[in-house]
Amino acid sequence: MTNSWTAAGGLVVLAVIFALLAVLYWVGAIQFLTSSGHGPHHTHGFLFGGLAVLSLVAANFARPKNLPDL
């Protein structure tokens, strides 16, 4: 797998989407997507927050690295 800015950028965009979903679940704004249908769902918020962090870690690994000239 080659490192590219496109893959890293895509993972950052995915992280932003996951972070937005985490906040929306945390405050209960999208409770219609859950089985119980009411109130905030902190577990879903933690899940999507974790996915956002993992996406940023993956983006760090996916970006091209500048190697110093020796």
C-alpha positions as CSV (number, residue, x, y, z in Angstrom):
1,M,0.0,0.0,0.0
2,T,1.4,3.4,-1.0
3,N,1.0,6.5,1.1
4,S,-1.0,9.3,-0.4
5,W,-2.5,12.6,0.5
6,T,-5.8,11.5,-1.1
7,A,-6.2,8.5,1.3
8,A,-5.1,10.6,4.3
9,G,-7.6,13.4,3.3
10,G,-10.4,10.9,2.9
11,L,-9.7,9.5,6.4
12,V,-9.8,13.0,7.9
13,V,-13.1,13.6,6.2
14,L,-14.4,10.3,7.6
15,A,-13.1,11.3,11.1
16,V,-15.1,14.6,10.9
17,I,-18.2,12.7,9.9
18,F,-17.7,10.3,12.8
19,A,-17.1,13.2,15.2
20,L,-20.3,14.9,14.1
21,L,-22.3,11.7,14.5
22,A,-20.8,11.3,18.0
23,V,-21.9,14.7,19.0
24,L,-25.4,14.2,17.6
25,Y,-25.9,10.9,19.4
26,W,-24.5,12.4,22.6
27,V,-27.0,15.2,22.7
28,G,-29.9,13.0,21.4
29,A,-30.5,14.8,18.2
30,I,-30.7,11.7,16.0
31,Q,-32.4,9.3,18.4
32,F,-34.7,8.1,15.6
33,L,-31.8,6.0,14.3
34,T,-31.7,3.9,17.5
35,S,-33.9,1.0,18.6
36,S,-35.2,2.7,21.7
37,G,-36.0,6.0,19.9
38,H,-35.7,8.5,22.7
39,G,-33.0,10.4,24.7
40,P,-29.3,10.6,24.3
41,H,-27.3,7.5,23.5
42,H,-23.9,7.9,25.1
43,T,-22.7,4.5,24.1
44,H,-23.2,5.4,20.4
45,G,-21.5,8.7,21.1
46,F,-18.4,6.9,22.5
47,L,-18.4,4.5,19.6
48,F,-18.4,7.1,16.9
49,G,-15.9,9.2,18.9
50,G,-13.6,6.3,19.0
51,L,-14.0,5.7,15.3
52,A,-13.1,9.4,14.7
53,V,-9.9,9.0,16.7
54,L,-9.0,5.7,14.9
55,S,-9.6,7.4,11.5
56,L,-7.2,10.2,12.5
57,V,-4.6,7.6,13.5
58,A,-5.1,5.8,10.2
59,A,-4.8,9.1,8.3
60,N,-1.5,9.8,10.1
61,F,-0.2,6.4,8.9
62,A,-1.6,6.9,5.4
63,R,0.0,10.3,4.7
64,P,3.3,10.5,2.9
65,K,6.3,11.0,5.2
66,N,9.1,13.4,4.5
67,L,12.4,11.6,5.1
68,P,15.4,13.8,6.1
69,D,18.3,13.9,3.7
70,L,21.3,12.3,5.2
